[in-house]
Amino acid sequence: MIVLRNQLYLCMAILLCIFPLPLAADQTDLDVYDRQTWMALRYHFQMLTRDSRALPIRILHIGDSHTEAPDFSGRLRKLVQQRFGDSGPGFLQPCNLLDTPQRHLGGGQSYSNWVCMRERKQNKTSGASLGGFAAYNQIPYQFLGYRVFNSNKSGRLILYTDPEVTSHSRFKVFYERVEIAPITHALNGRSFYELPPIGGHLEILSRTGGEMPRLRALNLLHEIPGVSYSIIGIKGASFNILQEWRGETVRLQMSDCRPDLLMLEFGTNDVVAHEFSREAFIKTLRKTEDWIGEYANHAAVLMILPPDLPRHEMPVQENLSILREQIRISAKKNGWIVWDWSHAIENASGSRAGVDKFYSQDGVHLTQAGYLQSANQLFEALWGGL
């Protein structure tokens, strides 16, 4: 499938040389260092609005608490899927506790006997799960529920558990209270299910209690023209968190996600760290490049530069300038796309002096209006004119 998609993008790029697409109306905040790849991707998005047989597009959006904020990434997902079609929420964290982003789906529901935990220690053989969370049930036969909004379309569900156990033997899947049997399962912690186009309530039943086995993630896709938009937002995360997500489990999960567009939004927590330096961050970016090359080498990459930190003084402001500069250098070398969040906020406010109204009291996070406006700005930068 990856080879076929790459061939498709090559054909698109040739067509674009003959029939170029218009760029977005205002791309002053967007820097494209590989125009051919970017225009081919835009052509693929445009085909979703014109051809009912177009292949679905998959987006994977990873970041820190800015991404965790549903008013930003959730709003962006809504805009994209309203414009190009909805082929599912994609990769999902296992539960909706305080520090997980499940509420993006609008329906993650955690029951009192489920516990969500960070996988800070990697499994020696399989590694941590993508996103670094896992959930387990304290007592047997308790449900974890999700509302699936695409209830009028059939879907495919992948259930990820600890690779040492057979998923279907420890967990059961119910869709509108009807048990769904796996169509395939293996001893790698993955089970595959076909969800019928009925209802909209999905439940995972744990048949055992205790820390093993754990539910590590779900992946819900609809194989129809449209966009699946996976969101992984981790509070306090920096670029280095990607290095925790390595191993065979992440390899399988990224293979299942197969993102056409990988969006990375980090930097805020990097620059406020006392140990930040240009030399150290250059090494961090090299590791990030390696991670992308190993797990998402077929994806177009968008780097979202962090917004300003107006209430921080030196050396944080200097660190922020260094980080943005080095990301642009890496982007130019690797052909990534860069969106400058600070410029977008300034443009939305009308002046440099007016940006404060978009920031919350901590001077780090944005207000609801700030995140919603940012999502609108990014959508227009990426997909305006299509």
Secondary structure, DSSP 8 states (H G I E B T S, - for coil): -HHHHHHHHHHHHHHHHHS-----S--TTEEES-HHHHHHHHHHHHHHTT-TT---EEEEEEESHHHH-IIIIIHHHHHHHHHH-B---EEE-S--STT--GGGGT--B--TTEEEEE--S--TTT---TTSEEEEESSSSEEEEEE-S-TTS-EEEEEEE-TTS-HHHHEEEEETTEEE--SEE-TTSEEEEEE-SS-SEEEEEE-S-SSSS-EEEEEEE--SSSEEEEEEE-TT--GGGGGGS-SHHHHHHHHHH--SEEEEE--HHHHTSTT--HHHHHHHHHHHHHHHHHH-TTSEEEEEE----TT--TTHHHHHHHHHHHHHHHHHHHT-EEEEHHHHHHHHHSSGGGGGGGB-TTSSSB-HHHHHHHHHHHHHHHHTT-
